[in-house]
Amino acid sequence: MKFFKLFFNFYINASVHVALAVYALVRLTEQYFELDYQAHFNCFIFFGTITGYNFVKYAGVAKLHHRSLTEGLKVIQIFSFFCFLAAVYFGAQISLNSLIYSAPFMLLTLLYAVPFLSGFHKNLRQVSYLKIIVVAIVWAGFTVLIPIIEAGREVSLRVILLCIQRFLIVVVLILPFDIRDVQYDAISLQTIPKKIGVQRTKRLGLGILIFALLLEYAINANDVFKNVFMIFFFTTLVFLMRSKMKQSKFYSSFWVESLPIIWWLLLLGFYNL
């Protein structure tokens, strides 16, 4: 039992779970556009997500406490280093065009963690309202736009609509995290729940989800895709509405981040019936 607990904590804290969520969204894009499975690209996204998220989460901590890092954090650092090497290896196998288009999203990820504003004391994460927008843009870019480019497809109106929908979905998935962090965030960090309150944030999330649902009907003519999205819609809505400042430890970091994985698995199941 102790080993399982240690493994699960590592799985969450080392960003493996969030990487699986991003991987699931890439696979959804492949299914939506009937793309061939792109093994090197998918591995690049998976390992790149682990590298990027761990850099964002732990870069500041490692800098301040590099001499007294806990064993757990040291293991995560070593794990992240090997994931970085894997991301570089698989990145070398994908097209130059994909890497060029990936560069702005990589830069946003870097600037999300590295201070470069206000005399190099502030990063994008600390700019009011920008945090949620940057994360949603990066996720939409890497899970919709770049897979289309890697597959050699043109960026059609349907691709643009899916990018917009994916952006909106990621915004909604971030809201439970922001609701949880209201009591911990600095006063200067004006997240949506801190600015308009928890209940209004939930109503805003509902409105965004409804718009994402309408986009699904514009994107897809296939009833299977629309029916599965409807299940995802209501499941996400339940988790959003049940979000509160005092959440269980893994409510957001496991259950909410599982929603893209559940969406993908449901589509796999229904599509193969």
Number of C-alpha atoms within 10 A of each C-alpha: 6 7 8 9 10 11 12 14 14 17 15 15 18 24 23 19 20 24 22 20 23 24 24 23 22 29 24 23 22 19 17 17 16 10 17 10 13 16 12 16 22 22 17 23 24 23 25 23 26 25 25 19 20 20 21 18 14 15 15 13 13 16 10 10 10 13 8 10 15 11 9 13 18 14 14 19 20 11 15 23 16 14 20 19 14 18 24 14 14 19 21 14 13 18 14 12 12 20 16 11 16 17 11 13 19 16 11 16 20 16 18 22 21 19 16 13 13 8 7 9 10 16 17 22 21 20 16 14 15 16 18 22 17 20 20 22 20 19 23 25 21 23 26 27 23 22 23 22 17 18 18 13 13 10 13 10 10 15 19 14 16 24 22 18 23 22 24 20 23 20 21 24 22 20 24 27 21 23 26 21 18 22 12 10 14 11 10 9 17 18 24 19 21 17 14 12 13 22 14 13 22 21 13 16 24 18 13 17 21 14 14 22 19 12 16 19 14 12 19 15 10 10 10 13 20 17 14 19 20 15 14 20 19 12 15 22 19 11 17 24 16 12 23 19 16 12 15 11 9 12 19 22 17 15 11 23 22 17 19 24 21 17 23 22 16 17 21 15 11 12 12 7 6
